[in-house]
Amino acid sequence: MASNSSSWQDSPPYPSAARLSDSLCFPQYTASLKCLEANYDDKSRCQNLFDDYKECKKKE
């Protein structure tokens, strides 16, 4: 039985997923998502976190 040296388990399901978790802005990204989950009915409550993430991405 031939085995392929690369399998689906070797890479993330989405190519950008690995880069995102390696990003210096990952904490701001996750904070934004958690805020959205908690405040899905009022996204404006998360604006400061969106702004923090946006500023971080500018510096990357």
C-alpha positions in Angstrom: 0.0 0.0 0.0 1.5 3.3 -1.1 1.5 6.1 1.4 1.4 9.8 0.5 3.8 11.7 2.7 1.3 14.5 3.0 -2.1 14.0 4.5 -5.1 16.2 5.3 -4.0 16.1 8.9 -0.7 17.8 8.1 -2.2 21.1 7.1 -5.1 23.2 8.5 -8.5 23.0 6.8 -8.0 26.6 5.6 -4.6 27.8 4.5 -5.0 31.1 6.2 -5.8 29.4 9.6 -2.1 28.7 10.3 -1.1 32.2 9.4 -3.8 33.8 11.6 -2.8 31.9 14.7 0.8 32.9 14.1 -0.2 36.6 13.8 0.8 39.1 16.4 -2.8 40.3 16.2 -4.3 36.9 17.1 -5.3 38.0 20.7 -7.2 41.0 19.3 -8.8 38.8 16.7 -10.0 36.3 19.2 -11.2 39.1 21.6 -13.3 40.5 18.7 -14.9 37.1 18.0 -15.7 36.5 21.6 -17.2 39.9 21.9 -19.4 39.2 18.8 -20.5 35.9 20.3 -21.5 37.6 23.6 -23.1 40.7 21.9 -24.5 39.3 18.7 -27.5 41.6 19.1 -25.4 44.8 19.5 -22.1 44.7 17.5 -21.4 48.3 18.4 -20.3 47.1 21.8 -17.3 45.5 20.1 -16.2 48.5 18.1 -13.2 49.2 20.3 -12.0 45.7 19.8 -12.5 45.9 16.1 -10.5 49.1 16.1 -7.7 47.5 18.2 -7.5 44.6 15.7 -7.4 47.0 12.7 -4.6 49.1 14.3 -2.6 45.9 15.0 -3.0 44.7 11.4 -1.6 48.1 10.2 1.5 47.5 12.2 2.1 43.9 11.0 
